[in-house]
């Protein structure tokens, strides 16, 4: 009798358990893809990143990728790099970095430097802070507001991509420090004008920037990680990811599940054990 009671209990537990959540969509995000600034004259993608192309291609959940700027060190490297990127079996978007060339030539290759698209009820926005000293202003600010108003309010999530860490300041999220602060305004308008807009959305907003990781913390003699970071405040999650330092080179893969949860996977580019760097957590 006890045997049948135990068997019935086990069957009941399995029949009442919640169904396993499934990945609805995945995409990869990679920053500073030209990698280490030296050697001078390099015209290729950072080798540890390129070596992970097969891994990315084998992930059937990944529908696209985003390169977070500084894909090339020199604009005349684009023909070589575009040829290398043909090995990716998925579309990709590029957020313009300060090394990626003048606006006109960049837009001839990739279209408008700021843009939006919607997939699986998620809103994706690519921004170009180079246009206004790390500010999002003028026509780009108008574009951002309209996108958030039209597609953002009913979206499950909003994912925003850029090269510069526009949220970085000495007083707020001061680590890691960006690779370079070229053409940065003394006080960019993120915290005064942009962050309040995202907070008002009442849906999860994820910001990704890629100008970190060109050097290792050992090279810079820092006691904190400078190659990646994740912060969460209110409904906004901030993610920095990059490569070049040779120790903790990384990219991220974002998994969006059918229950609307999101997992950001930190991918180690230097080791076969891709999760060697641990979890990307606040």
N, C-alpha and C positions, 0 to 999 in steps of 0.2 A: 504493500500500500504506500509506504513512504517513497519507494522508487518511482511509482507513477505520479505521486504528488510532486516530487522533485522534477521529473521530466516535464510535467505540465507547467511548472513554474518557469523553467528555462524557455519553453516554447512561447509562453506568454510574454516574457521579457523581450525576446527577439521580435515578436510580432508588434510590440508596442514601442520599440525603439524608433527614434527619429531617423528618417532616411539620410544617408550620407550626402553632404553637400557636394556639388559638382562645380568645376571651373566653367564659368560662362565665357570668359575672355581673358587672354593674357597678352602682354606686350613687353618688350624690353626697352630699357632706357640706358644710354651710355654717354658719358661726358668726357670731353677732352680727348677725343679719339686719336689725335695724332701722338698723344702720349708725352714722352720726355722731350723737352725742348732741344736737347742735343741728340744727335750730331747736327751741326749746321748743314742745311741743304737737303735734309731728309724729305722724301716725297711719297711716303707710304703711311698707311695706317699703323698704329702701334701693334707690333707682332702678337703680344699676348691677347689682345682683343680679337684680332683676325683669327687666331687659333681656336677661338670659341665659336666661330661661324657654324661649324658642323653641329655643335651642341645646340645652337639656336635653331638651326634648320630641322633638327630632329624633334624639337618640341612642337608637337602638332597643335597645341593650344595657342601658340603665339601667332597673332594675326598681323602685327606690324611692329616696327621699332621706331624709336626717336633718338636721334643723335643731338646731344645738347651743346653743340657748338665747338669751335676749335677742332673741327674734323681734320683740317689741314693746318700746317704751320705757315705755309706760303700759298697764296692764291693760285700760283702756277702749278701747284701740285694736284689740282682738282682732276685733270684727265687721268692720272695714275690712280687716284683714290676712287674715283667713280668706277673705274674698271674693277678694282678690288671689291667694291660694294655689290657688284653684279653677282657675287657668289652667295649673297643672302637671298634666300628663296621666299622673300616676303617684302612688301612695300616698306619704305621708311620715310620719315620726315626729318628735316634738319632745322634746328633752332640756330640762327646765325650767331657765331662767336666773333670776337674781335680779330681773330686771325683768318676768318673765312672769306675775306675779300670785300671790295666795295659793294654797296647795296645794289647798284645797277647790274653788275655781273652776277651777283648771287641770285637775284630775282630772275635773270635769264635762265638759270639752271633749275631753280626750284619754285618759281612763282613768288607770290607775295610773301614777304618775310614774316608777316603775322597772318595767321589763318585759323580756321576752326573746322571741325567735322564731328559728326555724331555717329556712334556705333553702339548697338545694344543698350540704348537709352542712357549712354554716358556721353558727356560733352568733353571734347578734347580741344584745347586751345594752345597754339604755339605763339609766343610773344618774342619781340625783338627790342630789348632794352638798349641796344646800341644806338637807336634812333634819337635818344634824348638823354644822354648821360646817366643811364640806368633808371631814368624815369619812364613811366608809362603815361604818356600825355598826348595831347592833340588828337589827331585822327585815330591813333592806336587806342587811346583811352575810350574814345567814342565807340570804336569797334568792340572793345572788351565789354563795355556796358550793354551794348545791344545784344551781344551774344549771350551774356548772362541773363538778360531779361527775356529773350525769346526762347532759347534752348536750355538755359541753366536751371530755371525754377522747377521744371518738371523732370530734370535729369536725376538719375540715381546717384551719380558722382560727377564731379568736375575735376578734370586732370589738366594741369597747366604746365607748359614746358618753356624753358628759356636757358640761356647760357649763364648770365650773371646771377649771383646770389643777391637779388635786389632787396631781400629782407635783412641782409647782414648789416650790422653796425657795431660800434665799439660797446654800446650799451645793451644791445639786444641780439641774442644768438651770435655772440662774437667769435665762437669757435664752430667750425674751422674757418680760418681766414681765407678768402678767395686767393687763387693763384696770382691774380693781377687786378689792380684797381684802375686800370687805364680808362681815362675819360669819365670817371665817376664823379657825379655832382657831389658837392660837400654834404648835402642831405637829400638823397633821393626820396621820391614821394611815396614809397611803398606804405610806410606806417601811417602817413597822414591822409593819403587819398585812396590807396588800393586795398589795403587790409580791411578797412571798414566795409567796403563793398562785398568782399568775400564773406565776411562775418554775417552780413545781412542775408546771405543766400539760404541759410538754414539747412543746407545739404553738405555732405563732406566735400571739401576742396583739398586737392593735393597739388603742391607746387614742387617741381623738379628743376634743379639747376646743376650745371656741369662744370663749372670753373673751379674745380678742386682736384687734388691728386697728382699734379705734375711733378711734385717732389714728395718724398717720404718724410714722416715726422723725424726720423733719425737724421736725414740730411738737413732739415731745418732746425734741428736741435730743440724739438718741442716735446712736451710731456703728455700731449693729448693727441688723439687721432685727427689728422688733417686731410685724410683721403675720402672720408664719407661722414655723413651725419643724418640724423633724423630727429625732428622736434615736432611736438604736437601742442597746439594751443587753440582752445575753443573748437571750432569745426574745421580747422585748417592744419594740415600736415605738411611739413617742410622737409624735403629730401635733397641732399647734395651727394653727387656721385661722380667719380672721375678716375683717371688713370695716368700713369707716367712715372711714378716714383719707384716702381719695381718691387715693392714690398707688399702693399695692400691695394694693388690695382683692382678695380671693381666696376661692375655695372649692376643694375637691378632688373629683376623680372617681376612685373606686377600681375598678380592673379586676382581676378574679380569673380566672385562666386555667385551662384544662383540665389543665395540668401542675402545678397547685396554686401556681404563682408568682403574685405580687401586684405590681401597679404602681399607685402613688399619683400621679396627675397633678395638678399645681398649675395651677389655672385663673385667669388674669388677668381680673378683672371690668372693668378700666378701658380695655382696648384690644381691638380686633377680633382681633388676634393673640393668641389665648387662652393660648398657651404663652410669652408674652413674659417671664414671670418666671423661666423656666428650669425645671429639674427640682427636685423636692422630694427632697433627699437628706440623709443624716445629715451 
